[in-house]
């Protein structure tokens, strides 16, 4: 679609999918991935993706895909503090599915990297609670 009709057509198609499937987070995820891949090609794409991510988190707070999209978008644009806020929101969810917490733990490793030797101990303490919730469930 992008190659044949251009960025605007592809974006309109993604936005139409969101309207056509209001009970699914997947169209929001698709728009976010598209924005991450093609942000340089369209000035308004990051802000549209940001709005889509915020809407997805509001509508589907117990779906890990929304948090993944938000974190990827924030980190791609230098918004580590925003990514931390998203992780804080994820941690507050009352989700009984251990897969949510495993995915959240993997996201937390992107937000608080453990490869940084100076911050490793502090970052591990921020990451472990997500994996501990998964284990407990």
N, C-alpha and C positions, 0 to 999 in steps of 0.2 A: 504494500500500500504506500509506504513512504517513498519508495523508489519511483513509483508511477505517478502519483498525484500530489506529492509534496507534503511538507511538514504540517501545513494548516489542515489538510484533509485527514491526515493521520490523527492529529489532535482532536478534530471534530468526531472522528469515529470512536476514539477512546472515551471522550466525554459522553457520547451517545450510549455507549455500553454501560456507563455508570447509571444513566437515567433508565435504561432498559432493565437493569438488574439491581434494583434498589436494596435487595436483601442479601447481597453478596459482597464481600470485601474484595474479591478477585479483580473486578474492573479497576478499583482504586490501586491495587498492587500493580496492575499492568501499566497504568498511567505513570506511576512513580518510576517503574523500571525504564519506561520509555524516556522519561525526563532525565534520568541519570545517564542514559546512553546518548541522548541527543541534545543535551542542554546547551551546548555551544552553538547549535544551529537555530536557536529560537530564543529571543530575549525574554519572553514572558513565560517560557516553559518551567523554569524553577519555581516561580511564584504560583503557577497553576498546580504544580505537583505538591507544593507545600500546602495549599488549600485543600487538595484532595487527601493528603495524608492526615491533616487535622480533622477533616470530616470523617475519614475512615476510623480514626482513633475514637472519635466521639460516638459513632454509630456501632462500632464493633470492638469495644474495649477488651474483650476477652479472646481476641484473635491475634496470635503472635505475628502474623504477616503485617499487620498495621504498624507494629512497633519496629519490625525489621525495615520496612520502607521508610519510616520516619528517621530512624537512626542512620540508614544509608544516605538519605538526603541531607541530613544535618552534617554528617561527617564529611561528605563530599564538598560541602560549601563552608567548611571551617567552623561549624557550629557545635563544637564539643559540649559546651554548656547546655545547649538545647537537647543534645543527645543524652546528656546526663539526666535532664528533666524527664525525658521520655522513659528512661530506664527506671527512674523513681516512680513514675506512673504505672509502669508494668509491674513493679514490685508490690504495688498496693492492690492488685487484682485478686479476687477470690476465685481462682480457677483450680478445679480438681483434676485437670488433665496434666500428667507429668510431661507430656510433649511440649506444652506451653512453656514450662519452666526450663526444659532442656534448651529449647530455642532461645529463650531469654538469657540463659547462661552463655550461650555462644555469642549473642549480641553484646552482652556485657563485656566479653573479652575484646570486642572491637572498640567499645567505649573506654574501657580501662585496660589497656594492653599490659600483659604480664611479661613481655619481652624487655621492658624498661627496668633494668636492674635496680635503679634507685627507687622506683615506685612499686616494684613487684609485690612486696608484702602488703602494702596498703590496698593495691588493686585486687589482689587475691581475696582480701577480706570483703571487698565490695561484690566480687563475682560469686564466691562460694554460696551465699544464701540462695541463689537461684537454683544451683545444682542440688543443694540440700532439700529444697522444696520438692524437686523432682524425685529425689531418692525417697523422701518420706511418703510420697504418694504411690 
